[in-house]
Amino acid sequence: MEEVTLARATAAIQAVISHARGKALAPLAIAVLDGGGHVRATAREDGAGHSGIDIAVAKARGALSFSMTSRAVGEIFGGNAALCATLAATLKGQMLPIPGALLIKDAKGHLVGAIAAAGDSPDNDEAAAAAGLAAAT
């Protein structure tokens, strides 16, 4: 099973930033986590919100916790506020069920990490993360 190396994480972050600048998105914060939910790399563009890294990490950890994108997590759990609050408390606030986090899988389809972006609209965050995902795989 491949792992999310620092080199892969850094390349993914650069791809997210390149995509964001090419689309004139708001400044982003990006987080790349390994399959165990440990942070491999983060970046916060100049002008990005002060909580952006925390938001990106929470999107990615939520995705990893349920082995699905943060969009899918939101679609499944978002309509149930009590369940969302309970899950967020269980995960110590490290779950944010809105688009922006995608799963990183190895060539055999094994889950090896997640990448997330935060700072623009959730749809734009997800598109930026997809650019990073392409660079990470």
Secondary structure, DSSP 8 states (H G I E B T S, - for coil): -----HHHHHHHHHHHHHHHHHTT----EEEEEETTS-EEEEEE-TT--TTHHHHHHHHHHHHHHHTS-HHHHHHHHTT-HHHHHHHHHHTTT----SS-EEEEE-TTS-EEEEEEEESS-HHHHHHHHHHHHHHH-
